[in-house]
């Protein structure tokens, strides 16, 4: 692993541990639907429409297993420097990102 990537991951972990993300925050059911749409379409445009990977890595429970939720949340909020992964902090709240990460780690439900 390159030194730059290691420092980036370390910095993200420190930021994530300093942020009180609200994983159990209540997300309105209508907003949940919007977030699932965003996940399937916006995230799916890079991570594959079935989230099995594409330009970005797979976002399936088995590929995310063992990764700390806080690290995944920081990746979504702040993006990944030097990659096409953009920061979503201006569009999503910390609670929404925590909810999305929890859904990804459990498995995204089928589209209604």
N, C-alpha and C positions, 0 to 999 in steps of 0.2 A: 504494500500500500504506500502510495506516495506521501511524503511529509505534508504537502499542501492538503491533501484529502484528509489525512489524519487530524491535522489542526482544525480543518473545517468541521469535521465530525465532533471533535472535542468541544469546540466553541458552540455548536448546536446543542450538544448535551448539556453544557453549562447553562445556556439560555433556557433550555427546556426545563431544567430543574429549578430555575429561578422563577419561572412563570407558573402561577397557580391555575393551570388549565382545568376547566370544569367538565370532566368526562361524564359526570352524571347530571349535567344541567338538562333541564327540560327543554326540548325543542318542539315547537308547535307542529302538529301533524301536517299542516299545509306546507310548512317550511321543510319538513322531512321529505315530502314529495319533491320539492324543488331541489333539495340537496341530492337526492337519489338521481334525479334527472341530470344534474350537473356531473355527478360521478359517472354515470353511464355515457354521457356525451362529451363533456369537456375533458374529463380525465381519460375517458375511453379513446379519445382521438389520438393520444400518445401511448397509453398503456394497453391499447387494444379494446375493441368494443365489448369483448367478453372478459376484459381485465387479465387476460392470459399473457400479456406482454406485447410489445411492439417497439416503438422508439424508446419507450420507458420500460422498466421491468414489470413483471407480473405483479398484480395486487390481489393475490389470492391468500386465504388463510394459511395454507402450508408454506407459501413463500415469505409470508410476514411473521411466521412463528419464530419466537425467540428474539424478535426485535422489540425494543422497548417502545411502548405507545408514545411516550414523550418525545422520543427521537423522530418517530413518524410524523407526529404533530408538528414538530419544529420544521421538518422538511416541507410539509404542506404550507405552513405559515410563511417561511422565509425562502423557500426554493432551494436549489442546489447550484452554487456558483460553478461556472464552467460546464454546465449541462443545460439542456432545454427546459428543465423543471423551473417554472416561474414561481414567485412568491404569490400566495393567495390571501395574504393578511389584509389587504385593503378591501377584499370582496367577501371574506368569510370571517366570522368571529372565532375566537378561541374555542368557545363552547361548540360551535358548529363543526370545527375541525376535529375536536375530540370525538364528537358524535360520528363523523364520517370514518375516522380511524377505527372506532369501536365496531362499526358496521363492516369495514373491510376485514378486520381481524376475525369476525364471526362468519363472514360470508355475505355477500350482497344478495338480498332477496330478488327473486325473479320479478321482472317488470310486470305491473298489473295489466 
